[in-house]
Amino acid sequence: MAKDKQLFEEDMRKLQKIVEELASGKLTLGESLKKYEEGIKLAQGCSATLNEAQRKVELLMKKDGKYSLDKFSESQEKEEK
């Protein structure tokens, strides 16, 4: 989990830098497109990480007041729907 947090925070820093570079207006169109594409990929990865964290919290909260964290799997999500 600590490694996931480090990767998430690193990706968020990269994403912030890309936003600043794009906002500066100093990039060429080609550079801007590359940065935009990289930013979209980073944003999607960060979103997936946050969604996974949300699922884990939801699993934690469903344990009748007992604090235990079950490993999430896609099959669990499908069973719950």
Steps between C-alpha positions, in 0.01 A plus 500: 500500500783743579644439154159571344482826695847600383413423138171688528666806651779490240244479219306791652819710508569414135144588411527836678822576313332418169209730583743782581695442178182500291371812676827684438430520128869446423466156338462437130183335377681167467646524850162600638332198341764264643465656847121485477510130409742428784275695738193304396681170567618622840151624589347165403755316713435728797126457458537121500710517817238716671220267389688203645547686828130583508408133451730400784342758731154376404602143582641616832179680589282195425647288782238563772721738692800268488802658339645250257606557145422227248691477176282638224431300188286576197286194576403650838382817333285305253348292784407815693301651209 
